[in-house]
Amino acid sequence: MAPTRRLRSCTTVSCTPSLSSCPATRLSAPAWAASLLIGLMSAQAMAQNQPAAPAKATDDAATTLPTVTVVAPAAREARAGISGLADTPAWKAPVQAVRLTQDVLKDQQVQRLADLVKLDASVSDAYNTTGYWDYLSMRGFTLDNAYNYRREGLPINAETRIALDNKAAVELLKGTSGIQAGVSAPGGLVNLIVKRPEGRMRTAEIGFTGGSSVMAAVDIGDRFGTDQRFGLRVNAAAERFDPNIDNTKGHRRLLALATDWVIAPGSVIEAEIEHSLYRQPSVPGASLLGNALPSASSFDPSRNLNNQPWALPVQMAGNTGTLRWKQDWGTNWQSVLTYGEQHLRSQDRAAFPSGCFNEGNYDRYCSDGTFDLYDYRSEGERRTTRALNAQLAGELSTGTVKHALRIGLLRSIHTTDLNTAAFTYAGEGNIDGSYGAYLATATPDFANTDRHERSTELSISDSITFSEQWSAWAGLRHTWLKRRVELTDQSTEPASLDQQVTTPWLAVGYTLAPRTQVYASWGEGFEARTAMSTPLVTYDNAPSALSVHKSRQIELGIKAQRDHLQWGANLFRIERPEAGPVGNTSGGTDYVFDGHSLHQGAEGFVQTQLGAWGFTGSAMVLDAKRRDTQSGLDGKRPVNVPEHTLKLSGSYRWAAPLPITAQADLVHEGRRWVDPDNTVRLPSWTRVDVGLKAQQRVDGSNLTWRLGVANLFDKRAWREAPTLTGHIYLFPLAERTVTGSLQVDF
């Protein structure tokens, strides 16, 4: 039975678990400040107890800090610090991951998280449009924006537009993440690494980012004081949006500050904070016309169905920061203590096309292209995340067996505080863009759902080396989860969940050749689902917090690294409990767990550099099906999940007289089903992007010129077909887009 619909008119990543002394109910500012102050005082005491330096230096070794050697990581590595495997080499880590530095992101024309889909075959779109936050899918599972994103290893909420200007790298960890995170969807994790002080840095950048959009950014940093104990880095960016899409002018800005203090050798305090603002009208998708798939070649990708005089832009503002203390205790033991906060404020607004009342179809548009139009306004949305993470890592030996231990405690609090939203029927429109200007009266009449949640996660992991050939990894995470959900109008009693879950992870690896390993891994994860009604879909059991169900993954793989060549291949099998609408005995609809999804696939990647030639490629083949359902979906493939994907990138560099690098990228995604019953399917599509990068030195400054063309051949196709609030949407490939920038390092 379909859910009831409301009709019209009507660089080094450190994770830090929390202190055992963390309060049981909330992380107050005095509590975390006191904890950090105690650690700071102890570190200072250690420094003060050291012998004082003589008034006049006679021995440089006794009066200066030890030399620190910084080894720049590769621009693209097949590993990620968020995996929790510390400094395990990429070829030896028994997980599939990738680390992408900012240079890679700039060269590949990545401007937002949604653009990451072109860089890895395991990543695909899950509802990505202009003017809204980004959704990513990994291994066929849509990542949960409230749980599957990390920043500096700490949980954050990605229900906002995340700026990349002050991010040194982005990490992607693929697969069930039970040992790396508590609550999370099984597809994987995304971790953002913030730029930190690294010495003298003077960079300015200007560019055009598509259409008539322009941007400017600066990145300034240095070290100061005796022995350069203090570091500072400032990032600022501003952009004016004016893409080749109707009614999408907007702007964004970012200001970020990062600093550190070397208290004593092996003891460092780091702090950073960023403020961001994003404001732009959103662009809703097209949809099925009755039972027919409209022609992508006849749909203008510059058309915006949210083009009404009364339509307001989406606005997202955020303040996020972390405070971290890193301490080296000697004898290969280190501790890291991090506290982080994120405060998001959003105004979610749109002229929202949805359904066809005239034909009784509420998940698609009418056969003639008309649709019902609504005025949606959810003002004053507030989302807050606080996390305290304490971690102790070290090495020890038991006979001939070596252990690398990591113990962590993470305490986090998530709150989502919304107001009653306005969802008003505003008339009809048509997919061809012809509709009148309706005078909408926004009346708050839909009760949103507030969420308040806290979790405590205790984790322990061990990387075991038995011999030169055999290694093993074992981990265990125990999570105490408490959740409370309630309607903003308090018309029903709040619902709550109080549950404890343990998720293990095991892996074994065998080195069959130099820097070549085969591995097998098994792990569990879990999610906490909520029965929550939307303006268009209502459930009889909303609001309620469903009990926790586990997901499981098995993975077999091989990874190798030889000089300038990295490659790997793996097989994976993920089983995930699914929740959805199921008819109840009273004739209504409940949101409950209903069977499971089984995703089985094969992945492969290769990266090499042969002289002036560079090549990176990844591919995935995925078989995904629903099983044991009550809703008649057994054997059906989940919607918006491509059957296969291929992402290739090749480059050639001319060294003289002016170093120029030419790059070409191919993005291919296979067929995907549009509707749950698997009656309509999107064809596969292929897009080609190209770019040029030139570097020169002028008057002591390094200049980097970048020019890119996305969708070089102006391919017309439906890029994805996500379902949102029970409605099917179609998003087209963006038309040919030219971008360019000038970066000056001075």
CORURRA-V782296 format. One record per backbone hydrogen bond with DSSP energy under -1.0 kcal/mol. CO is the residue of the C=O (numbers start at 0). NH is the residue of the N-H. Records with the same first field share a line. If there is no record, write none. Layout:
CO=NH, NH
//
This chain:
3=537
18=21
25=27
27=31
28=32
29=33
30=34
31=35
32=36
33=37
34=38
35=39
36=40
37=41
38=42
39=43
40=44
41=45
42=46
43=47
44=48
58=61
59=63
74=100
76=98
79=82
80=83
84=87
88=91, 92
92=94
95=173
97=171
98=76
99=169
100=104
101=105
102=106
103=107
104=109
105=108
111=114
112=115
113=116
114=117
115=118
119=122
121=138
123=136
129=282
134=125
135=142
136=123
137=140
140=137
143=146, 147
144=157
147=189
148=155
149=191
150=153
153=150
157=159
163=166
165=194
167=101
168=192
169=99
170=190
171=97
172=188
176=180
186=174
188=172
189=149
190=170
191=151
192=167, 168
200=220
201=745
202=218
203=743
204=216
205=741
206=214
207=739
209=212
212=208
213=239
214=206
215=237
216=204
217=235
218=202
219=233
220=200
221=231
223=229
224=227
225=228
228=261
229=223
230=259
231=221
232=257
233=219
234=255
235=217
236=253
237=215
238=251
239=213
240=249
241=211
242=244
249=240
250=278
251=238
252=276
253=236
254=274
255=234
256=272
257=232
258=270
259=230
260=262, 268
263=266
265=327
266=262, 263
267=325
268=260
269=323
270=258
271=321
272=256
273=319
274=254
275=317
276=252
277=315
278=250
279=313
285=729
287=364
288=291
291=288
299=302
301=245
307=310
313=279
314=346
315=277
316=344
317=275
318=342
319=273
320=340
321=271
322=338
323=269
324=336
325=267
326=334
329=332
332=328
333=392
334=326
335=390
336=324
337=388
338=322
339=386
340=320
341=384
342=318
343=382
344=316
345=380
346=314
347=377
349=375
351=373
354=371
355=360
360=355
362=727
364=289
365=368
368=430
369=365
370=428
371=353
372=425
373=351
374=423
375=349
376=421
377=347
380=345
381=416
382=343
383=414
384=341
385=412
386=339
387=410
388=16, 337
389=408
390=335
391=406
392=333
393=404
395=402
397=400
400=397
401=464
402=395
403=462
404=393
405=460
406=391
407=458
408=389
409=456
410=387
411=454
412=385
413=452
414=383
415=450
416=381
420=444, 445
421=376
423=374
426=372
428=370
429=432
437=439
445=420
447=487
449=485
450=415
451=483
452=413
453=481
454=411
455=479
456=409
457=477
458=407
459=475
460=405
461=473
462=403
463=471
464=401
468=510
469=465, 466
470=508
471=463
472=506
473=461
474=504
475=459
476=502
477=457
478=500
479=455
480=498
481=453
482=496
483=451
484=494
485=449
486=489
494=484
496=482
498=480
500=478
502=476
503=523
504=474
505=521
506=472
507=519
508=470
509=517
512=515
514=560
515=511, 512
516=558
517=509
518=556
519=507
520=554
521=505
522=552
524=550
525=183
526=548
528=545
530=543
536=533
538=541
543=530
548=526
550=524
551=574
552=522
553=572
554=520
555=570
556=518
557=568
558=516
559=566
561=564
564=561
565=606
566=559
567=604
568=557
569=602
570=555
571=600
572=553
573=598
574=551
575=596
577=593
579=591
581=589
583=586
587=583
588=539
589=581
591=579
594=577
595=626
596=575
597=624
598=573
599=622
600=571
601=620
602=569
603=618
604=567
605=616
606=565
607=614
609=612
611=652
612=609
613=650
614=607
615=648
616=605
617=646
618=603
619=644
620=601
622=599
624=597
625=634
626=595
632=635
635=625
642=621
643=669
644=619
645=667
646=617
647=665
648=615
649=663
650=613
651=661
653=659
658=694
659=653
660=692
661=651
662=690
663=649
664=688
665=647
666=686
667=645
668=684
670=642
671=681
672=639
674=677
679=673
681=671
684=668
686=666
687=711
688=664
689=708
690=662
691=706
692=660
693=704
695=702
697=700
700=697
701=744
702=695
703=742
704=693
705=740
706=691
707=738
708=689
709=736
710=713
716=732
719=730
721=728
723=726
726=723
729=285
730=718, 719
736=709
738=707
739=207
740=705
741=205
742=703
743=203
744=701
//
